[in-house]
Amino acid sequence: MNKSQSDLLSAFEEYLSVTKALDALTISSYLGDLKQLEDFTDKILTKLDTTDVLKFLASFENKRTLNRKLSSINTFFHFCHLQNFTYEKIKIPMAKVPKNLPKYLSPEEIMQGLSLIDRSNLVGLRDYALILFLYASGCRISEALSVQRSDILEGWLKIRFAKGEKERVVPLAPVATEALENYLEAQEMSSSYLWLNYKGDVLSRISAYKIVKKYLGVSPHVLRHSFASSLIIGGADLRVVQELLGHSSLETTQIYTHIQKQNLADTMRSFHPLS
């Protein structure tokens, strides 16, 4: 049954309003998602195939956004199938995204953000050193803000204020140690703690969040995920990563195995002669 694009969308809008009893705002969102799908693929809706739709969905990283788009698309093609507007029903399952799938940044993204920092003043030296410190150590922000000068010795960091877990010691990369030394040399405030505000008080979590957000566009916890992800991609053993993160259970660390699998898949596609 042939229907023009406008007739099809009008019928779909009526279906959403009458049969599905959706409110006007939700209907507007559904139609907006379909328009976005058309613009992305540069095809009319009835000419799309599953590959087109999957490419569109792959452009969204946020799980909630992805599932909303997917709901709009699935509802539309289900409606088309019921009304025989299409010969084939496009079947795309709802996104099965692991609940704890962590967002992380690549080393290149982090270094690009760091390059934006003006290190000609104390604040810039501090912000640069803090971001490198978080990425180099895998610390939680609460742990990082509790670190004292005496907790760092010969390139090793002792984390005494872990989140309910045992004390641990992690090595710091030379570039992070150098940035920290430059910051501390320029800082004239008398405090045993590393990260201070302009008054000489310990930096607050909110301030630390604003610093990382300003230059990287993410929260400090994403740097912890980035630390673990970089190790996994580099071939580190999962138990080593568990120890460095301070996880009491290996199950907690296993959220990073998807990165390892993805890296293996990318390597196969890039280098195997049959790929």
Secondary structure, DSSP 8 states (H G I E B T S, - for coil): ----HHHHHHHHHHIIIIIS---HHHHHHHHHHHHHHHHHHTS-GGG--HHHHHHHHTT---HHHHHHHHHHHHHHHHHHHHTT-SSS----------TT------HHHHHHHHTT--TTSHHHHHHHHHHHHHHHH---HHHHHH-BGGGEETTEEEE-S-SSS--EEEE--HHHHHHHHHHHHH-----SBS-B-TTSSB--HHHHHHHHHHHHSS-HHHHHHHHHHHHHHTT--HHHHHHHHT-SSHHHHGGGHHHHHHHHHHHHHHH-TT-
